[in-house]
Amino acid sequence: MLLTRFPRAVLTTLPTPLEKLDRLSAYLGGVNVWVKRDDLTGMGGGGNKVRKLEYLLGEALAQGADAIITQGAVQSNHVRQTVAAASKLGLPTYAILERRIKDTAANFEVTGNVLLDHLFGIKAVRFVAGGTDMNKEMAIEAEKLKALGKKPYIIPGGGSNVVGALGYVHAALELANQAVEQQLKIDHVVVASGSSGTHAGLAAGFKAFSTQVNLVGISVRQPEAVQIPKVADEAGKIAEFLGVAAVAAKDIIVNSDYVGAGYGVPAEHTWEAVVLAAQLEGLILDPVYTGKAFAGLLGLVRSGAFKKGENVVFFHTGGGFGLFAYEEPLLEYLKAHPELAVNAA
Ligand SMILES: *Cc1c(COP(=O)(O)O)cnc(C)c1O
């Protein structure tokens, strides 16, 4: 079978719900907006990394690993989900956190995801300067653990390699099945595009299952010229690994108009998206990934790229705990935009 030949540590109950956002669809004038609730993957507070970790930790266990090494930005959702999942499987996590963002709040290295890293029992955490070669740092960590007689398993940033991306090939199949069950013709799928495994896994999966949806990745960091080849390269490797239809650069769509000032720096439109989703639908988006991706969805509806009557699925990849590391700008935005309040006259 396409996916069951790979070891998988089951960490969550699938499928995640596919729900229609009625108030938001009405607010946007008749485009049908749906949400794929990958914020509800449960494990460790949920999010997209859980799907990748099922295959990554499945492989780690199959190889007899007894320690996990990974890395991310300080407020990494990936690291938080990795620590929770690895702890549940009895594996200690050693993480390296990159100070990737300048001008952060005073509590940035304590609150939000970092607090949860500790709660879930992170074994060791080391903060390094922005721009550090994170793969090299993980290799150094691995050598140290091997010298102590351990068998470490390295999970790359964001869990993005062909094994991790199997989780999103799986998700593509799952969404295609839900569309059949709900008699839904999906026109567009919108997803945040970061370390690329989510976007690339979906691209390879949609292509393999001939779903013919228009998959749009909203970049959270890199310009299109960097992100497109990155995602295409990853998707190509996944297709080859699985032995399914090849994915080319022309199959990959990236929009980098919503990055703002850079990774982890929310723009006005990021906060607008976060507040609209919260006040119209009770959804918690985050300031680093889903806020930007949802701002992209709003922008594409407003520019007419997504049309009245079309069905657009937003992949909610989680991340809401990151809001606690951005308390001040969120409160400022809310104060400056009382007209978005749900009961405004
Ligand atoms: C990691 C992450 C993403 C991006 O996924 P990639 O596979 O790294 O591109 C999107 N949303 C949230 C909340 C994330 O934590």
PDBQT file of the ligand as one rigid body, heavy atoms in Angstrom, charges set to zero:
ROOT
HETATM    1  C1  LIG A 401       5.316  24.593  11.006  1.00  0.00    +0.000 C 
HETATM    2  C2  LIG A 401       4.020  25.264  10.806  1.00  0.00    +0.000 A 
HETATM    3  C3  LIG A 401       3.558  25.570   9.523  1.00  0.00    +0.000 A 
HETATM    4  C4  LIG A 401       4.358  25.367   8.278  1.00  0.00    +0.000 C 
HETATM    5  O1  LIG A 401       4.526  24.028   7.914  1.00  0.00    +0.000 OA
HETATM    6  P1  LIG A 401       5.825  23.608   7.119  1.00  0.00    +0.000 P 
HETATM    7  O2  LIG A 401       5.651  22.184   6.861  1.00  0.00    +0.000 OA
HETATM    8  O3  LIG A 401       6.990  23.955   7.991  1.00  0.00    +0.000 OA
HETATM    9  O4  LIG A 401       5.881  24.412   5.863  1.00  0.00    +0.000 OA
HETATM   10  C5  LIG A 401       2.310  26.148   9.388  1.00  0.00    +0.000 A 
HETATM   11  N1  LIG A 401       1.563  26.445  10.469  1.00  0.00    +0.000 NA
HETATM   12  C6  LIG A 401       1.989  26.199  11.719  1.00  0.00    +0.000 A 
HETATM   13  C7  LIG A 401       1.119  26.603  12.839  1.00  0.00    +0.000 C 
HETATM   14  C8  LIG A 401       3.229  25.592  11.936  1.00  0.00    +0.000 A 
HETATM   15  O5  LIG A 401       3.645  25.356  13.180  1.00  0.00    +0.000 OA
ENDROOT
TORSDOF 0
